[in-house]
Amino acid sequence: MKKSILLAFLFGFSVSLFSQILTISDKNTNEPIANVKLVCEYPNITLTSDSNGKVDISALKGATDIEFISDGYRFMVFNYDDIVINNFRVQLSPINIKLEDIVISATKTGKISTEIPTKIDKITPEEIQLFNPQTSADLLTISGNVFIQKSQQGGGSPMIRGFATNRLLYSVDGVRMNTAIFRGGNIQNVISLDPFSFENVEILFGPGSVIYGSDAIGGVMSFTTLKPVFSESDNPKISGKSIARYSSANNEKTGHFDVNVGWKKWSFVSSLSSFDFGDLKMGSYGPEEYLRPIYVERIDGYDVAVQNSDPKVQVPSGYSQVNMMQKVSFKPSDKWQFDYGIHYSETSDYSRYDRQLRYKNGLAGMENGAMAQKWLMNNFKRNENNQSNLLFSKATLNLAYQYFEESRIN
């Protein structure tokens, strides 16, 4: 009997000691909050929560005014008895702090927007979700300051201040996509990018040749894709999204998903998108000259005129596309971070619809401008943060390899 009473007493005592470990978390996400300061005047004690949001408050037993202070969260005051009633759990409410925009495209490093002398437009993920563009070319029109030349569905050539093609520069995660070998005519390489994989899009108006090279005379379009997110606790951080879309205008069938899995030192993000665009169908109240009564098919080596069952359907104008992305990040310490990403995009053959409308000897589409394009990019980045170094506070090494494959068929 005495042993049972002693064991019960020891068990209750251990539970009492264990219960004095306070857990502090975010009210909205339930994620633990690190580095929360607990300040009390009587007794004069200051405590700080660890990386798991936990802090031993046994020294504050009986205190009446315990202040909870943390950047980004509302100031709150509790007494010890209230904390006991809540089973040693406290949730803090986040507050909205308006910060100046950080621009990546201007100088290839984070910079306050007010320090940039040129005009910059920023397209946020919220705007992308609201406008729901079909391609990256359509996405650029969200700003209202980029004109897109588009002669067929599988196209989209941005124009800024009268400059286009090899006078504008596309930057993907800090790597220039179009090089000096790109032609001067309208190009559609921007559709190789996946509009669902962007974390941020910035458009720099004005010459950026000093930073990006001679073909950035008209402006720079900087695309930042999804970044792997690390976990701040011992539990892995898992997040993602999926999208399915259908459009009756071109019988579009689109699917996308991405997932992020992160630990404290390792993090992975994967993205996959599939696009299937059918032939575009025009409206019912346009001029008759826009109708498509016949189209041409290549049969046994000959161009053959085929009657269009629905003259409002622009045959042939459909195409399909697939986009894949995989990123891996390793952060051995707060000073070092290593990132590797691979991007792949491939489209099917698709026709130059503007050329299909050219008539010769009574037949339309004698010139069949079909094209397919593939894009592959491997990117390795090493970031070093060193505030004590006299030479630099941050250094970045960015190595990339790209492969393009395109074709023209006349």
Salt bridges, closest charged atoms under 4 A:
GLU115 OE1 - LYS111 NZ 3.57
ASP121 OD1 - LYS119 NZ 3.41
ASP138 OD1 - LYS150 NZ 3.02
ASP173 OD2 - LYS327 NZ 3.02
ASP173 OD2 - HIS343 NE2 3.50
ASP194 OD2 - HIS256 ND1 3.95
ASP215 OD2 - ARG176 NH2 2.64
ASP234 OD1 - LYS264 NZ 3.08
GLU252 OE2 - ARG245 NH2 2.76
ASP258 OD2 - LYS241 NZ 2.73
ASP258 OD2 - HIS256 NE2 2.78
ASP276 OD2 - LYS253 NZ 3.99
ASP303 OD1 - ARG298 NH1 3.03
ASP310 OD2 - LYS281 NZ 3.48
GLU346 OE2 - LYS374 NZ 3.94
ASP354 OD2 - ARG352 NH2 2.76
GLU367 OE1 - ARG355 NH1 4.00
GLU367 OE1 - ARG358 NH1 3.52
GLU384 OE1 - ARG382 NH2 3.77
GLU406 OE1 - ARG408 NH2 3.40
